Amino acid sequence: MPAYSSRRGAFSLLCGLIFASGAATAAEAFPVRSVRLIVPFAAGGTTDIVARAIAPRVGEALGQPLVVDNKGGGGGSIGAHEASRAQPDGYTLGVATVSTTAANPAINARLPYNPLTDFTPIINIAATPNVLAVHPGFKAQTFAAFVDEVKKNPRMHAYGTAGTGSIGHMLTELMASRVGLALTHVPYRGSSPALNDAVAGQIPIVFDNLPSALPFIKAGRLVALAVAAPERLPQLPQVPTFRELGLEEVNRSAFYGIVGPKNLPPEVVARVHAAVQRALATPEVRRQIEDTGSRVIGNRPEEFAREIAVENAVYRKIATERRIVAD
């Protein structure tokens, strides 16, 4: 019996070593094929811009292509849901934004995912300012004049955003509550279609992330009235921050980070995290992101998880105060 026990113990130890070796080999091998990165908004918006800025270099670091896949709609919830229910093997990841993890969940109790428990945070790529802008033909071309015009004509002016529950929607409603404005919300399936209609004059006002709006502002096709940023931006030095205008609560940046579905193996998290950090360390990627007015972050998974939780609490408070619910 002792000899049998000894042989059985040796066999168990050998199996354990083989299993551990196999797991380590699998982790080291990841990825062996392309990795899909779901962008939960239409192409051309800020989320898409940030994702495509890092994708080639992240793919190089991983040794396999990182393929951007746009899945817009529902204020980002459609793409976010698809990312949340993917197999936890690292081959399907998602871009998490304030809209998908905080603003939209704050107003929609029926979302098919929980932003705090159904994802594995990996890394925050960048923090991005938001901007309130108007069509050049709009009567008001400064924030003060904008407030006067809207107060004189309540509910007569429409503003566009990336969708119901998007960060633009929520921050505009917060701004309106603090200043005493009555505006009409027009939700779109992403930033790009909202911007296109604002540039075309179909809607007079848009509240969007700066990277997607900045080219139109620089071209004179939109006029920036205020930015949500820590300080004035070198790209728009004449435009005041919401903090300067006495609206500190509205002065919130957006974030763009990488998440996987829940239960993503730690070794996969580490591999993707390292690949994104390597991409963010390259001068051309940093320049692409910073030229949009964004700040490169590149933090640890636990830090990104805390950021998600903080913004989630903030936007739930806004939704409660403004009694905002999903359509």
C-alpha positions in Angstrom: 0.0 0.0 0.0 2.7 2.5 0.8 4.4 1.8 -2.5 1.0 2.2 -4.3 0.4 5.5 -2.5 3.9 6.7 -3.4 3.3 5.8 -7.1 -0.1 7.5 -7.0 1.4 10.6 -5.4 4.1 10.8 -8.0 1.6 10.4 -10.8 -0.6 13.2 -9.4 2.4 15.4 -9.1 3.4 14.6 -12.7 -0.1 15.4 -13.9 0.0 18.7 -12.0 3.2 19.7 -13.6 2.0 18.8 -17.0 -1.2 20.8 -16.5 0.7 23.8 -15.2 3.1 23.6 -18.1 0.3 23.4 -20.6 -1.5 26.4 -19.0 1.7 28.4 -19.1 2.4 27.4 -22.7 -1.2 28.4 -23.6 -0.8 31.8 -21.8 2.6 32.4 -23.5 1.1 31.5 -26.9 -1.8 33.9 -26.7 -2.8 35.1 -29.2 -2.5 32.5 -31.9 -5.0 34.3 -34.2 -6.4 37.8 -34.6 -8.0 39.6 -31.7 -11.3 41.5 -32.2 -11.8 44.9 -30.6 -15.4 46.0 -30.4 -16.0 49.7 -30.7 -19.5 50.3 -29.5 -20.1 53.4 -31.6 -20.2 54.2 -35.3 -17.0 54.7 -37.3 -15.6 58.3 -37.2 -16.4 59.1 -33.6 -13.8 59.6 -30.9 -14.0 56.0 -29.6 -13.3 54.8 -33.1 -10.4 57.3 -33.5 -8.7 56.2 -30.3 -9.2 52.5 -31.1 -7.7 52.9 -34.5 -4.8 55.0 -33.3 -3.6 52.1 -31.1 -4.7 49.1 -33.0 -1.8 48.6 -35.5 0.9 48.9 -32.7 -1.0 46.7 -30.3 -1.3 44.1 -33.0 2.5 44.3 -33.5 3.1 43.9 -29.8 0.7 40.9 -29.7 2.1 39.3 -32.8 -1.4 39.1 -34.3 -3.7 41.7 -35.8 -6.0 43.7 -33.6 -9.1 44.1 -35.7 -11.5 47.0 -34.9 -15.2 46.1 -35.3 -17.8 48.9 -35.0 -21.0 47.9 -33.3 -23.0 51.1 -32.8 -26.4 51.7 -31.3 -28.2 52.0 -28.0 -25.8 54.6 -26.7 -23.0 52.1 -26.9 -25.0 49.3 -25.2 -25.2 47.0 -28.2 -21.5 46.7 -28.6 -20.8 46.7 -24.9 -23.2 43.8 -24.4 -21.6 41.8 -27.2 -18.2 42.3 -25.6 -19.5 41.3 -22.2 -20.9 37.9 -23.4 -17.8 36.9 -25.4 -15.8 33.9 -24.4 -13.2 34.9 -21.7 -10.3 33.8 -23.9 -9.0 37.2 -24.9 -10.0 37.0 -28.6 -12.9 39.4 -28.2 -12.3 42.7 -26.3 -14.2 45.9 -26.1 -13.6 49.6 -25.8 -15.2 50.9 -22.6 -16.3 54.5 -22.3 -18.1 56.6 -19.8 -21.2 56.2 -21.9 -21.1 52.4 -21.8 -20.0 52.0 -18.2 -21.6 54.9 -16.4 -23.9 57.3 -18.3 -26.0 54.7 -20.2 -26.3 52.3 -17.3 -27.4 55.2 -15.0 -30.6 55.7 -17.0 -31.4 52.2 -18.2 -32.1 49.5 -15.7 -32.9 47.1 -18.5 -29.4 47.0 -19.9 -28.4 43.3 -20.5 -25.0 43.8 -18.7 -23.7 45.1 -15.4 -20.8 47.5 -16.1 -19.2 46.8 -12.7 -19.4 43.0 -12.7 -19.6 41.8 -16.3 -16.3 43.1 -17.6 -12.6 42.6 -16.8 -10.9 46.1 -16.9 -7.5 46.0 -18.5 -6.3 49.5 -19.2 -7.5 53.1 -19.7 -6.0 54.3 -22.9 -6.8 58.0 -22.8 -8.8 60.8 -21.1 -10.5 63.0 -23.5 -12.1 66.5 -23.2 -15.7 67.1 -24.2 -16.9 70.1 -26.1 -20.1 72.1 -26.5 -20.3 73.4 -30.1 -22.8 75.1 -32.3 -23.3 75.6 -36.1 -21.7 78.8 -37.4 -25.1 80.1 -38.3 -26.5 79.8 -34.8 -27.4 83.1 -33.3 -25.1 82.7 -30.3 -21.3 82.3 -30.8 -20.2 82.5 -27.1 -21.4 80.6 -24.1 -23.0 83.6 -22.5 -24.9 84.4 -25.6 -25.8 80.8 -25.9 -27.4 80.8 -22.5 -29.3 84.0 -23.3 -30.6 82.6 -26.6 -31.8 79.3 -25.1 -33.5 81.0 -22.2 -35.4 83.3 -24.5 -36.5 80.3 -26.6 -37.0 77.3 -24.3 -37.3 73.9 -26.1 -36.9 75.6 -29.5 -33.3 74.5 -29.9 -32.1 70.9 -30.4 -28.8 69.4 -29.5 -27.3 66.1 -30.8 -25.3 63.5 -29.0 -23.9 60.0 -29.6 -27.1 58.6 -28.2 -29.5 58.5 -25.3 -27.4 57.9 -22.1 -24.2 59.0 -23.8 -21.8 61.2 -22.0 -22.8 64.1 -24.2 -26.5 63.6 -23.3 -25.8 63.4 -19.6 -23.4 66.4 -19.4 -25.8 68.6 -21.5 -28.6 67.8 -19.1 -26.4 68.5 -16.1 -25.3 71.8 -17.7 -29.0 72.7 -18.5 -30.0 72.0 -14.9 -27.3 74.2 -13.4 -27.9 77.1 -15.8 -31.6 76.8 -16.2 -31.9 75.8 -19.8 -34.6 73.8 -21.7 -33.2 72.1 -24.8 -34.5 69.2 -27.0 -32.3 66.1 -27.2 -31.8 64.4 -30.5 -29.9 61.1 -30.0 -27.9 59.5 -32.8 -26.2 56.1 -33.3 -22.8 57.6 -32.5 -20.8 60.8 -32.6 -20.1 60.9 -36.4 -23.8 61.1 -37.5 -24.5 63.7 -34.9 -21.6 65.8 -36.0 -22.5 65.4 -39.6 -26.0 66.8 -39.0 -24.6 69.6 -36.8 -22.2 70.6 -39.6 -25.0 70.4 -42.1 -27.2 72.6 -40.0 -29.8 70.0 -39.4 -29.3 70.5 -35.7 -27.8 73.7 -34.2 -26.0 72.3 -31.2 -23.8 69.3 -30.4 -22.1 68.1 -27.3 -19.4 65.7 -28.2 -15.9 64.3 -27.4 -13.3 66.7 -28.7 -11.3 64.4 -31.0 -14.2 63.8 -33.4 -15.4 67.4 -33.2 -12.0 69.2 -33.4 -11.5 68.9 -37.2 -14.8 70.6 -37.8 -14.0 73.3 -35.3 -10.6 74.0 -36.8 -12.2 74.1 -40.3 -14.8 76.7 -39.1 -17.7 74.4 -39.7 -18.5 74.3 -35.9 -17.9 76.9 -33.2 -16.7 75.7 -29.8 -18.4 77.5 -26.8 -16.9 75.6 -23.9 -14.7 72.5 -23.2 -14.8 70.0 -20.3 -11.1 69.8 -19.6 -8.7 70.4 -16.6 -7.5 73.6 -18.3 -7.7 75.4 -21.6 -6.5 73.4 -24.5 -3.6 74.4 -26.7 -5.7 73.4 -29.7 -8.5 75.8 -28.6 -6.8 78.5 -26.4 -9.7 80.9 -26.8 -12.3 78.5 -25.6 -13.1 78.6 -21.8 -13.5 75.4 -19.7 -16.7 74.7 -17.9 -14.8 75.3 -14.7 -14.0 78.8 -15.7 -17.7 79.3 -16.4 -18.6 78.2 -12.9 -19.8 74.7 -13.9 -17.3 72.5 -12.2 -19.6 69.5 -12.2 -19.9 69.6 -16.0 -16.1 69.8 -16.4 -15.7 66.0 -16.8 -13.5 64.2 -19.3 -14.3 61.0 -21.1 -12.2 57.9 -20.9 -11.5 55.2 -23.5 -10.2 51.9 -22.1 -9.9 48.2 -23.0 -12.0 45.6 -21.2 -12.7 41.9 -21.7 -15.6 39.8 -20.5 -15.6 38.8 -16.9 -13.3 36.0 -15.8 -10.6 36.9 -18.3 -7.5 35.0 -17.2 -4.9 37.1 -15.4 -2.2 36.1 -17.9 -4.3 37.3 -20.8 -5.0 40.6 -19.0 -1.3 41.0 -18.5 -0.5 40.2 -22.1 -3.0 42.7 -23.5 -2.1 45.3 -20.9 1.6 45.1 -21.8 0.8 45.3 -25.6 -1.3 48.5 -25.1 1.4 50.1 -22.9 4.0 49.3 -25.5 1.8 50.9 -28.2 1.2 54.0 -26.1 5.0 54.4 -25.6 5.5 54.9 -29.3 5.9 58.6 -30.3 3.5 58.4 -33.3 0.7 56.8 -31.2 1.1 59.3 -28.4 1.1 62.2 -31.0 -2.1 60.9 -32.7 -3.9 60.8 -29.3 -2.5 64.1 -27.9 -3.1 66.0 -31.1 -6.8 65.5 -30.5 -6.6 67.2 -27.1 -6.6 63.9 -25.2 -4.2 62.8 -22.5 -2.5 59.4 -22.7 -3.2 57.4 -19.5 -2.0 53.8 -19.7 -2.9 52.8 -16.1 -3.1 49.5 -14.2 -6.3 47.3 -14.4 -7.2 48.0 -10.8 -6.9 51.8 -11.3 -9.1 51.6 -14.4 -11.7 49.6 -12.4 -11.8 52.3 -9.8 -12.3 55.0 -12.5 -15.2 53.1 -13.9 -16.8 52.8 -10.4 -16.4 56.5 -9.7 -17.9 57.7 -13.0 -20.7 55.2 -12.6 -21.7 56.7 -9.2 -21.5 60.3 -10.6 -23.8 59.6 -13.6 -26.3 57.7 -11.5 -26.6 60.9 -9.4 -27.1 63.0 -12.5 -29.8 60.6 -13.8 -31.6 60.7 -10.5 -31.5 64.5 -10.2 -32.7 65.1 -13.8 -35.1 62.1 -13.8 -33.5 60.8 -17.0 -34.6 57.4 -18.1 -34.1 55.4 -21.3 -36.6 56.0 -24.1 
